[in-house]
Amino acid sequence: MSELLMPKATAVWLVENTLLTFEQIAAFCNLHDLEVQGIADGEVAVGIRGLDPTTNGQLTREEITRCEADSKLRLELSTPGNKIPPRTRRARYTPVSKRQDRPNAIAWLLKNYPELNDAQVGKLLGTTKSTITAVRERTHWNTPNISPQDPLLLGICTEHELLEELRKAQRRQEREAKKAAREVKKAAAASAESHKAPLPTEPEPPASLNPYADTEPSTGPKTPAPQMPEAPTQDGGLDEPDVASVFGEQPTKLEEPGTGGVT
């Protein structure tokens, strides 16, 4: 159930602007009847400015009119349409008297729980990362006087908060270990695949530079080149031609006139 915001300021406004009785206003604002009467007399809540509950949606004009008509009725708080989620995470406040003990608590956590990161230590103790780094690296201005002390005994954090952060750190370490195992497994599988890969073959020798050589490799027996047929002779043979067949018969020597015969 939602509660009334600023009950005294609301009571001041209801006393000044409505005809409600003191009992009705006291019941609505969770005050005593005499306290409401003191507000009306100007003796209580002096200087408090009245707050209109109808502007923030906690009360309606119809509800005020209904209760003004009958003094036995009681005002009912309206439910706001938009609910404001409660704030669960608050900024840690460290009292001034314990702030000087925070470096000691930081040193104790760094020594006993190194698995906690800087963000978790800062959340537990309400300090900054620069202070944590200075204590870890022994560059803090008060390093000679820092002595590890349990933050639970100092009252800076509770046991429940410390255990919760330790559980978170453990889960983070488990995730990191699983991730590292997966990476190792992937590297081993890649190495095995590289060993199974075939070895590179030696390059073939360059082709012959002879332009008349065959460029395509022969895949079968070579066929002999066709030969031109020779012209047949008169007797059907393949003898070579003689001079007479080429140049004709030699002409006979003619007789000279007056000789009467061949000499």
C-alpha positions as CSV (number, residue, x, y, z in Angstrom):
1,M,0.0,0.0,0.0
2,S,1.3,3.4,-0.9
3,E,1.8,6.0,1.8
4,L,0.9,9.7,1.8
5,L,3.7,12.1,0.9
6,M,4.4,14.9,3.3
7,P,1.5,14.4,5.7
8,K,1.8,17.6,7.6
9,A,2.0,19.8,4.5
10,T,-1.1,17.9,3.2
11,A,-2.9,18.5,6.5
12,V,-2.1,22.2,6.3
13,W,-3.6,22.4,2.8
14,L,-6.7,20.4,3.8
15,V,-7.3,22.6,6.8
16,E,-7.0,25.8,4.7
17,N,-8.9,24.7,1.6
18,T,-11.6,22.2,2.6
19,L,-14.5,21.8,5.0
20,L,-13.3,18.4,6.3
21,T,-13.4,17.8,10.1
22,F,-10.3,17.5,12.2
23,E,-11.0,13.8,12.7
24,Q,-11.2,13.2,8.9
25,I,-7.9,15.1,8.2
26,A,-6.2,13.3,11.1
27,A,-7.3,9.9,9.9
28,F,-6.1,10.6,6.3
29,C,-2.8,12.2,7.3
30,N,-2.1,9.7,10.1
31,L,-1.9,12.5,12.7
32,H,-3.6,13.1,16.1
33,D,-6.8,15.1,16.3
34,L,-5.2,17.7,18.6
35,E,-2.2,18.0,16.2
36,V,-4.6,18.9,13.4
37,Q,-6.4,21.3,15.7
38,G,-3.0,22.9,16.6
39,I,-2.4,23.3,12.8
40,A,-5.7,25.1,12.5
41,D,-4.8,27.4,15.5
42,G,-1.4,28.2,14.0
43,E,0.5,26.5,16.9
44,V,1.7,23.5,15.0
45,A,3.5,23.3,11.6
46,V,4.3,27.0,11.6
47,G,6.0,28.0,8.4
48,I,5.1,24.8,6.6
49,R,3.6,25.4,3.1
50,G,0.5,23.5,2.3
51,L,0.7,20.7,-0.4
52,D,-2.2,20.0,-2.6
53,P,-2.7,16.2,-2.7
54,T,-4.8,16.5,-5.9
55,T,-1.8,17.7,-7.9
56,N,0.2,14.5,-7.3
57,G,-2.7,12.2,-7.8
58,Q,-3.0,11.0,-4.1
59,L,-6.5,12.5,-3.7
60,T,-9.3,13.5,-6.0
61,R,-11.8,16.4,-5.8
62,E,-14.7,13.9,-5.9
63,E,-13.4,12.2,-2.9
64,I,-13.0,15.5,-1.0
65,T,-16.6,16.5,-1.9
66,R,-18.0,13.1,-0.9
67,C,-16.4,13.3,2.6
68,E,-17.4,16.9,3.1
69,A,-21.0,15.9,2.7
70,D,-20.8,13.3,5.5
71,S,-18.5,13.7,8.5
72,K,-18.6,10.0,9.2
73,L,-16.8,9.1,6.0
74,R,-13.1,8.8,5.7
75,L,-10.8,9.9,2.8
76,E,-9.3,7.1,0.8
77,L,-5.9,7.5,-0.8
78,S,-5.9,7.2,-4.6
79,T,-3.6,4.7,-6.3
80,P,-1.3,6.5,-8.7
81,G,-1.3,5.3,-12.3
82,N,2.4,5.2,-12.7
83,K,4.2,3.3,-10.0
84,I,7.7,4.5,-9.2
85,P,9.9,1.4,-8.7
86,P,11.7,1.4,-5.3
87,R,15.4,2.2,-5.4
88,T,17.2,-0.9,-4.3
89,R,20.8,0.2,-4.9
90,R,22.1,3.0,-2.8
91,A,25.4,4.7,-2.7
92,R,27.4,3.5,0.3
93,Y,27.9,6.0,3.0
94,T,30.9,5.6,5.3
95,P,30.8,7.6,8.5
96,V,33.5,10.2,9.0
97,S,34.8,8.4,12.0
98,K,35.4,5.2,10.0
99,R,36.8,6.8,6.8
100,Q,40.3,6.7,8.1
101,D,40.0,2.9,8.5
102,R,39.2,2.3,4.9
103,P,42.9,1.9,3.7
104,N,43.3,-0.8,6.4
105,A,40.2,-2.6,5.2
106,I,41.4,-2.4,1.6
107,A,44.7,-3.9,2.6
108,W,42.9,-6.7,4.4
109,L,40.7,-7.6,1.5
110,L,43.6,-7.5,-1.0
111,K,45.6,-9.8,1.2
112,N,42.9,-12.4,2.1
113,Y,40.7,-12.3,-1.0
114,P,42.8,-11.5,-4.1
115,E,40.0,-12.8,-6.3
116,L,38.0,-9.7,-5.7
117,N,38.4,-7.0,-8.4
118,D,38.7,-3.3,-7.7
119,A,35.0,-2.7,-8.5
120,Q,33.9,-5.2,-5.9
121,V,36.3,-3.8,-3.2
122,G,35.1,-0.3,-3.9
123,K,31.5,-1.4,-3.7
124,L,32.1,-3.1,-0.3
125,L,34.1,-0.3,1.3
126,G,32.7,2.8,-0.5
127,T,36.0,3.8,-1.9
128,T,37.5,4.6,-5.3
129,K,39.7,2.6,-7.6
130,S,42.6,5.1,-7.3
131,T,42.7,4.6,-3.6
132,I,42.7,0.8,-4.0
133,T,45.5,1.0,-6.6
134,A,47.5,3.3,-4.3
135,V,47.2,0.8,-1.4
136,R,48.1,-2.2,-3.6
137,E,51.2,-0.4,-5.1
138,R,52.1,1.1,-1.7
139,T,52.0,4.6,-3.1
140,H,49.3,5.8,-0.6
141,W,50.3,8.9,1.4
142,N,49.7,6.9,4.7
143,T,51.4,3.7,3.6
144,P,53.8,3.4,6.7
145,N,50.7,3.4,9.0
146,I,48.4,1.1,7.1
147,S,47.8,-2.3,8.8
148,P,45.3,-4.8,7.4
149,Q,42.1,-4.9,9.5
150,D,38.9,-6.9,9.0
151,P,36.2,-4.5,7.5
152,L,33.6,-6.6,9.3
153,L,35.1,-5.8,12.7
154,L,35.5,-2.1,11.6
155,G,31.8,-2.0,10.7
156,I,32.4,-0.8,7.2
157,C,30.5,-3.7,5.5
158,T,28.4,-6.7,6.6
159,E,29.2,-10.4,6.3
160,H,26.3,-10.9,3.9
161,E,27.7,-8.3,1.5
162,L,31.1,-9.8,1.6
163,L,29.9,-13.4,1.0
164,E,27.8,-12.2,-1.9
165,E,30.8,-10.5,-3.6
166,L,32.9,-13.7,-3.0
167,R,30.2,-15.8,-4.7
168,K,30.3,-13.4,-7.7
169,A,34.1,-13.6,-7.9
170,Q,33.9,-17.4,-7.8
171,R,31.4,-17.6,-10.6
172,R,33.6,-15.2,-12.6
173,Q,36.6,-17.4,-12.1
174,E,34.7,-20.4,-13.2
175,R,33.6,-18.7,-16.4
176,E,37.1,-17.6,-17.2
177,A,38.4,-21.2,-16.6
178,K,35.8,-22.6,-19.0
179,K,36.7,-20.0,-21.6
180,A,40.4,-20.8,-21.3
181,A,39.6,-24.5,-21.7
182,R,37.6,-23.9,-24.8
183,E,40.4,-21.8,-26.3
184,V,42.9,-24.6,-25.6
185,K,40.6,-27.1,-27.2
186,K,40.2,-25.0,-30.3
187,A,44.0,-24.5,-30.6
188,A,44.6,-28.3,-30.3
189,A,41.9,-29.0,-32.9
190,A,43.5,-26.5,-35.3
191,S,47.0,-28.0,-34.7
192,A,45.7,-31.5,-35.5
193,E,44.0,-30.3,-38.7
194,S,47.3,-28.6,-39.8
195,H,49.2,-31.9,-39.3
196,K,46.6,-33.8,-41.4
197,A,46.9,-31.5,-44.3
198,P,48.6,-33.0,-47.5
199,L,52.2,-32.0,-48.2
200,P,52.8,-29.6,-51.1
201,T,53.8,-31.3,-54.3
202,E,57.0,-30.3,-56.1
203,P,56.5,-28.0,-59.1
204,E,56.7,-29.6,-62.5
205,P,59.7,-28.7,-64.8
206,P,59.1,-26.0,-67.3
207,A,58.0,-27.0,-70.8
208,S,60.5,-27.3,-73.7
209,L,61.5,-24.1,-75.4
210,N,61.4,-25.8,-78.8
211,P,58.6,-24.1,-80.7
212,Y,58.2,-27.2,-82.9
213,A,57.7,-29.5,-80.0
214,D,54.3,-30.7,-79.2
215,T,52.7,-28.7,-76.5
216,E,50.0,-31.2,-75.6
217,P,51.1,-34.5,-73.9
218,S,50.6,-37.6,-75.9
219,T,48.0,-40.0,-74.4
220,G,48.4,-42.9,-76.9
221,P,50.6,-44.4,-79.6
222,K,51.7,-42.1,-82.4
223,T,50.3,-42.8,-85.9
224,P,52.7,-42.7,-88.8
225,A,52.5,-39.8,-91.2
226,P,50.8,-40.6,-94.5
227,Q,53.2,-41.1,-97.5
228,M,52.6,-39.9,-101.0
229,P,52.1,-42.7,-103.6
230,E,54.8,-43.0,-106.3
231,A,54.0,-42.9,-110.0
232,P,53.9,-46.4,-111.4
233,T,56.2,-47.4,-114.3
234,Q,55.3,-49.1,-117.6
235,D,55.8,-52.5,-116.3
236,G,53.8,-51.8,-113.1
237,G,56.9,-51.5,-111.0
238,L,58.1,-48.6,-108.9
239,D,61.6,-48.2,-110.7
240,E,63.1,-44.8,-111.1
241,P,62.5,-43.1,-114.5
242,D,65.3,-43.2,-117.1
243,V,66.8,-40.5,-119.2
244,A,64.9,-41.5,-122.3
245,S,61.6,-41.4,-120.6
246,V,62.3,-37.9,-119.4
247,F,64.2,-36.2,-122.3
248,G,63.1,-38.5,-125.2
249,E,65.2,-40.7,-127.5
250,Q,68.6,-39.4,-128.8
251,P,68.3,-38.3,-132.4
252,T,70.4,-40.2,-135.0
253,K,73.4,-38.6,-136.7
254,L,72.6,-37.4,-140.3
255,E,74.9,-38.3,-143.3
256,E,76.8,-35.5,-144.9
257,P,76.0,-35.0,-148.6
258,G,78.6,-36.5,-151.0
259,T,80.0,-39.0,-148.5
260,G,77.8,-41.9,-149.6
261,G,77.8,-43.6,-146.3
262,V,78.5,-43.4,-142.7
263,T,82.1,-42.7,-141.8
